[in-house]
Amino acid sequence: MIDDRPVLLETRGRSLHITLNRPRAINALTHTMVRLLDEALADAERDETVTSVVLAGAGDRGLCAGGDIRALHDDTRAGGRESLDFWRDEYRLNARIARLSKPYVALMDGIVMGGGVGVSAHGSLRLVTERSRVAMPETGIGFVPDVGGTHLLAAAPGELGTHLALTGRHVGPADALLCGLADHYVPSRRLPELTEALATAASADEVARTVQAFAEKPPAGELAAQRDWIDACYAADTVEEIVRRLRAGSAPATTGATADEELAAAEELAGRSPLALKVTLAAVRRAARLDSLEAVLDQEFRVSARIREEPDFVEGVRARIIDKDGSPQWKPATLAEVDDAAVARFFAAFGPDERELGLAPGRHP
């Protein structure tokens, strides 16, 4: 008999195993799943017999493809408020994962995107495999990286995080490690053996040693060799200047291959929402100046609440996910039409009729 509960809980020895169980949707998160995860972690925190939490995804496609975008699209299009309630609970879950006192072992096998990053990359032990594809692809649907993604990307070396935030590109295991999105590489074939071993780990130190014993050197990545042009181009203060540098081949000692890579990145940005690009750049830069994940999540909640009111989110989901015509009609259509004042309003404190997330009370960038 197939168990169709969206979140499966199983105690194996000293470990609590949590499985996201919507394999047909690559385990995309619903509001119900967020609440169940939060409740499970609260219980694990109190349970003295549990020494580690292990998060995995059902099926063979990935840990989690993100939030249930169709549901968020439908609610936003109908003028509902469920999206705000979902984000409020989701971001609080992200913060709980980050401050969990027990080892949180996230098996980031396969696709890990958007909300999937939020339930994994804030954990204390984040494991990628040869199948891992990690991304924050929000600008492609007229949205902005959230779930603490701007906190993670702002901390990546050089301008790698800015590059990934704006383009939405996915990265493999070596690049996820380089960018600070993961801690260890473990081949997917060894995950069952690892989870068995974790069941007998009696302390946090033993959990860490067990994971380390299974860790291997990952296959070579791509980003380390691209740092010159990425750092040179994405250090610019505006999206317009980033695009200009990419098109001009502004990296030191640009070669033919490097110029092709820069042009490819410029073309990717040309297909993204101009509004989302400008707000994303501001969000990553502001996140770098904030002193905690909680403060960043507060900022992201304000941005999410406001960008959903813009036409690009509904249009982006329609074009990329629902109709799949790949031709979103962005409004505004160009970067030049998005001025600094339009961007700044996404970060302003809420008015008296709106409720802040409030994870970092009194902190407003």
C-alpha positions in Angstrom: 0.0 0.0 0.0 1.4 3.4 -1.0 1.7 5.9 1.8 0.5 9.2 0.5 1.2 11.3 3.5 3.2 14.4 2.4 5.8 14.1 5.1 6.9 10.7 6.5 8.5 10.4 9.9 10.5 7.3 11.0 12.7 6.8 14.0 15.7 4.7 13.2 17.8 4.1 16.3 19.0 7.5 17.5 17.9 9.3 14.3 14.6 10.9 13.3 14.2 10.4 9.5 12.0 13.0 7.7 11.0 12.2 4.1 9.4 14.8 1.9 6.8 12.6 0.1 5.5 14.2 -3.1 7.7 12.5 -5.6 5.6 13.3 -8.6 6.1 17.0 -7.8 9.8 16.5 -6.9 8.6 16.9 -3.3 7.5 20.6 -3.8 6.5 22.1 -0.4 2.9 22.8 0.5 1.8 24.8 3.5 0.8 21.5 5.2 4.3 20.1 4.7 5.9 23.2 6.2 3.8 22.9 9.3 4.5 19.2 9.6 8.2 19.8 9.3 8.1 22.5 11.9 6.2 20.3 14.3 8.5 17.4 13.8 11.6 19.5 14.5 10.1 21.0 17.6 9.4 17.4 18.9 12.9 16.3 18.0 14.4 19.2 19.9 12.6 18.0 23.0 13.2 14.3 22.6 16.3 13.3 24.4 16.5 9.9 22.6 17.0 11.7 19.2 20.6 12.7 18.5 20.2 13.6 14.8 17.6 14.5 12.2 18.0 13.3 8.6 16.1 14.9 5.8 15.5 13.2 2.5 13.2 13.3 -0.5 11.0 10.5 -1.8 11.6 9.2 -5.4 14.7 9.5 -7.5 14.4 13.0 -8.9 15.5 15.2 -6.0 15.1 16.3 -2.4 12.8 19.2 -3.2 12.1 21.4 -6.3 10.9 24.3 -4.1 7.6 25.6 -3.0 4.3 24.7 -4.6 4.5 27.4 -7.2 1.2 26.7 -8.9 -0.6 27.1 -5.6 1.2 30.3 -4.9 0.4 31.5 -8.4 -3.3 30.7 -8.1 -3.6 32.3 -4.7 -1.8 35.5 -5.9 -3.8 35.7 -9.1 -7.1 35.4 -7.1 -5.9 38.1 -4.7 -5.7 35.7 -1.7 -3.5 35.9 1.4 -2.5 32.2 1.7 0.8 32.9 0.0 1.7 35.3 2.8 0.8 32.8 5.5 2.8 30.1 3.7 5.9 32.3 3.5 5.5 33.4 7.1 5.6 29.7 8.3 8.2 28.7 5.7 10.7 31.3 6.7 10.2 30.5 10.4 10.9 26.9 9.6 14.1 28.0 7.8 15.2 29.8 11.0 14.3 26.8 13.2 16.5 24.6 11.0 19.4 26.9 11.3 19.2 27.1 15.1 18.4 23.5 15.8 20.6 22.2 18.7 20.9 18.7 17.2 22.7 17.7 14.0 20.4 18.2 11.0 21.7 16.1 8.1 20.2 17.1 4.8 20.6 14.7 1.9 20.7 17.1 -1.0 20.5 14.4 -3.7 19.1 15.3 -7.1 17.2 18.6 -7.6 17.4 21.1 -4.7 15.8 24.4 -5.7 14.2 27.4 -4.1 12.3 26.2 -1.0 14.3 23.0 -1.2 17.4 25.0 -0.5 15.6 26.6 2.5 14.9 23.2 4.2 18.4 21.9 3.5 21.2 24.5 3.2 20.5 26.0 6.7 21.2 22.7 8.3 24.4 21.8 10.1 25.4 18.9 7.8 24.5 19.4 4.2 25.4 16.5 1.9 25.5 16.7 -1.9 25.9 13.8 -4.4 27.0 13.4 -8.0 23.3 13.9 -8.9 22.9 17.2 -7.0 21.6 20.3 -8.9 21.3 23.2 -6.5 19.7 26.5 -7.5 17.8 29.6 -6.6 16.0 30.2 -9.9 13.4 32.8 -8.9 14.3 35.6 -11.3 13.1 33.4 -14.1 9.6 33.5 -12.8 9.6 37.2 -11.8 10.3 36.5 -8.2 13.4 37.0 -5.9 15.5 34.5 -4.0 14.0 33.9 -0.6 14.0 31.2 2.2 17.3 32.7 3.4 18.8 32.3 -0.1 20.1 35.8 -0.2 21.8 35.2 3.1 23.6 32.1 1.7 24.4 33.7 -1.6 25.7 36.9 -0.1 28.2 34.8 1.9 29.6 32.9 -1.2 33.2 33.7 -2.3 33.6 36.9 -4.4 30.6 37.5 -6.7 29.6 33.9 -7.2 26.5 34.4 -5.1 25.5 37.4 -7.2 26.0 35.4 -10.4 23.8 32.6 -9.2 21.1 34.8 -7.7 20.7 36.8 -10.9 21.0 34.0 -13.5 19.3 31.4 -11.4 21.8 28.8 -12.6 22.0 25.4 -10.9 25.3 24.1 -9.6 26.6 20.6 -9.1 28.3 19.2 -6.0 31.7 20.8 -6.2 30.3 24.2 -6.9 27.7 23.9 -4.1 30.6 23.2 -1.8 32.6 26.1 -3.1 29.7 28.5 -2.7 29.0 27.4 0.9 25.7 25.7 0.0 26.9 22.3 1.2 29.4 20.7 3.5 30.3 17.3 2.2 30.2 15.2 -1.0 28.9 11.6 -0.5 28.2 9.4 -3.6 24.4 8.6 -3.8 25.1 4.9 -3.7 26.5 5.3 -0.2 23.5 7.2 1.3 21.6 4.1 2.5 24.8 2.9 4.3 25.3 6.4 5.8 21.8 6.6 7.1 22.2 3.2 8.7 25.4 4.3 10.4 23.7 7.5 11.7 21.1 5.4 13.6 23.8 4.4 16.1 25.5 7.7 16.5 25.0 8.7 20.1 26.2 12.3 20.1 26.6 15.3 17.9 30.3 14.7 17.6 29.7 11.1 16.6 27.2 12.2 14.0 29.8 14.6 12.5 32.5 11.9 12.5 30.1 9.4 10.8 29.3 11.8 8.0 33.0 12.7 7.6 33.8 9.0 7.2 31.6 8.8 4.2 32.7 12.0 2.6 34.8 11.9 -0.6 36.3 14.4 -3.1 33.6 15.5 -5.5 33.9 15.5 -9.3 35.4 18.8 -10.6 33.1 21.8 -10.8 33.1 24.8 -13.1 32.9 28.0 -11.0 36.4 28.0 -9.6 37.8 28.4 -13.1 35.3 31.2 -13.9 36.0 33.4 -10.9 38.0 36.0 -12.9 35.2 37.0 -15.1 32.4 36.5 -12.6 34.1 38.7 -10.0 35.0 41.3 -12.5 31.5 41.6 -14.0 29.3 41.1 -11.1 31.1 43.5 -8.8 29.3 46.4 -10.6 26.8 48.4 -8.6 23.9 48.1 -11.1 22.4 45.3 -13.2 22.8 47.5 -16.3 26.6 47.7 -15.6 26.8 44.0 -15.0 25.2 43.3 -18.3 27.4 45.8 -20.1 30.6 44.2 -18.6 29.4 40.7 -19.6 28.7 41.8 -23.2 32.0 43.7 -23.4 34.2 40.9 -22.1 35.4 42.8 -19.1 37.3 40.0 -17.3 41.1 40.2 -17.1 42.8 38.3 -19.9 39.5 37.5 -21.6 39.8 34.5 -24.0 37.5 33.4 -26.6 36.0 30.7 -24.3 35.6 33.2 -21.5 34.0 35.7 -23.7 31.4 33.1 -24.8 30.7 32.3 -21.1 30.2 36.0 -20.4 27.9 36.4 -23.4 25.9 33.4 -22.3 25.4 34.9 -18.9 24.3 38.2 -20.5 21.7 36.4 -22.6 20.4 34.6 -19.5 19.9 37.9 -17.8 18.1 39.3 -20.8 15.4 36.7 -20.4 14.8 37.4 -16.7 12.4 39.9 -15.2 14.0 43.3 -15.1 12.2 44.2 -11.9 13.2 40.9 -10.3 16.8 41.3 -11.3 17.1 44.8 -9.8 15.4 43.8 -6.6 17.5 40.6 -6.3 20.8 42.5 -6.7 19.7 44.9 -4.0 18.5 42.0 -1.7 21.9 40.2 -2.0 23.9 43.4 -1.3 21.7 44.3 1.6 21.8 40.8 3.0 25.6 41.0 3.1 25.3 44.0 5.5 22.8 42.2 7.9 24.2 40.3 10.9 21.9 37.3 11.1 19.8 34.9 9.0 16.7 36.1 11.0 17.3 39.7 9.8 17.6 38.5 6.2 14.4 36.4 6.5 12.6 39.5 7.8 13.9 41.4 4.7 12.9 38.6 2.4 9.4 38.5 3.8 8.9 42.2 3.0 10.2 41.7 -0.5 8.1 38.6 -1.2 4.9 40.2 0.1 5.4 43.1 -2.2 6.7 41.5 -5.4 3.7 39.2 -5.4 1.7 42.3 -6.0 3.6 43.0 -9.2 2.4 41.4 -12.5 5.7 39.6 -13.2 5.3 36.8 -10.7 2.0 35.6 -12.1 3.2 36.1 -15.7 6.5 34.3 -15.0 4.8 31.3 -13.5 2.4 31.2 -16.4 5.1 31.3 -19.0 7.6 29.0 -17.4 5.4 26.5 -15.6 1.8 26.6 -16.6 1.7 27.3 -20.3 5.4 26.7 -20.8 5.6 29.0 -23.8 8.9 30.4 -22.4 7.9 33.9 -23.5 7.0 36.0 -20.4 5.8 39.5 -21.0 7.6 41.4 -18.3 6.3 44.7 -16.9 8.4 46.8 -16.9 10.0 45.3 -20.0 13.4 46.9 -19.6 16.0 47.5 -16.9 15.9 51.2 -17.7 12.3 51.4 -16.7 13.0 50.2 -13.1 14.4 53.1 -11.1 16.0 53.1 -7.7 12.9 54.4 -6.0 10.9 51.5 -7.3 13.4 49.1 -6.0 13.7 50.8 -2.6 10.1 50.4 -1.8 10.4 46.6 -1.6 12.6 46.9 1.4 10.7 49.5 3.4 9.2 48.6 6.7 5.6 47.6 6.6 2.8 50.0 7.5 0.4 49.7 10.4 -2.0 47.4 8.5 0.8 44.9 7.7 2.4 42.4 10.0 6.2 42.0 9.9 7.7 38.5 10.1 9.5 39.7 13.2 12.3 37.1 13.5 14.8 39.9 14.4 12.5 42.3 16.3 13.2 46.0 15.6 15.6 45.4 12.8 14.7 47.1 9.5 17.4 47.7 6.8 
